Amino acid sequence: MSAGVVSGLDRGLAFGDGLFETLFVRHGRPVALAEHMTRLRVGLARLGLPEPEFDSIMAAIDEAVGEGEATGVCKLVVTAGAGPRGYRRPRHPEPRILASFGSLPPEPPGTLAVDLSPVVMAGSGRLRGLKHLNRLVQVLAQEALPDERREALMTDDEGRVVSGTMSNLFWREGGRWHTPPLVDGAIAGTRRAWLIEALDARITPCAVGRLALADAAFLSNALSAWRPIERLLGRTLGSADVPDASLTAVDGFWQPASTEAERPWPDSLTDALNTTCWGRTARREGVSGSL
C-alpha cells in the first residue's frame, strides 16, 4: 500500500476508482471511526480492492491531523492506485492512501430552507451505498443551487426523494422519524445509520408529496448529524429542537456523544458488520455484500 501525492496515472484520478471518508475530528481523534472504517472496508470488498493495513490508514490520518488537540475535518481517500491506460485494473492493484485535514467551516450550520434540486440522482445499482470517488452528479447539484442556499433534496428518476446533495434526510411524521431507503446513487451515511438506531427511525419510501405530512425534518452528514430544516419545499415546519438522541454540540456542529470502541478495525468483516450501527443497517438494507 502506498501513500503520498497522487500521480496522473492513479485510477482514482482517472476513473473515480476508489473510496473516501469524511471524518469529523474532535480533540485530535476521529469521531465514529469504527463506523467509517466498517463502511470503508465493505466498500473495498465490494470493489474488489485489497484492504490496507489498519496501521497504514491510521498513520495517514495521524500525519494529516498532526499532534495536539485539533478539531476539524479529515478527508481520507483510498484509490485503486496507478494503472495502465484503459479501464481494466492491473492484475495486482496497489491501493494508495491519501489524507488531508482542515479546520471546521467558519460558521456552524443553521436552519435550512430546502427545495428540490433540478438534478436527478443517478448511479449504478451495483454501487448503491458506496462512498465512491465519482461525485459528479452531486457536484452538478451543488452548482445548481442559488448562492444563498446550502442544500437541496435530490430525487431519483421515478420522482422519489433520495437524500440531500451531501446529506441524508430525516422527517417526522405521525410522531415518528423516517428516512428514505437507499437507492442508486444514495450514500449509506454513518450518521444516518447511527440515527436510525438512536431514533428507532423507519426506512420509508418517500414520494415528494409525502413530505407534506412532515411536521419536522433535518439533514445529517458526518460534519453535523443534525441540520434542522426550517422551510421544506416552501412550507414552514414546526419545532427545530434537537431530536431525542445522544448528540453533543462541538463548536456548533452536532456529533454523537457515544464513546468510541477501542478496536475500530475488527479482526473479521463479520465482526465489523455486527458491532457497528453502519454494519447492522447495511446488512438490513442489503448493501454489505459483494458486487
Secondary structure, DSSP 4 states (H G I P E B T S, - for coil): -EESSPPTTBHHHHH--EEEEEEEEETTEETTHHHHHHHHHHHHHHHTPPPPPHHHHHHHHHHHH-SS---EEEEEEEE--B--SSSSPPSS---EEEEEEEPPPSS----EEE-B-SSPP---GGGTB--BS--HHHHHHHHTS-TT----EEE-TTSBEEEESSSEEEEEETTEEEEPPP-TT-B--HHHHHHHHHTT-EE---BGGGGGG-SEEEEE-SS-S-EEEEEETTEE-S--PPPSS-EEEETTEEEE-SPPPS-SS-SSHHHHHHHSHHHHHHHHHT-SS--
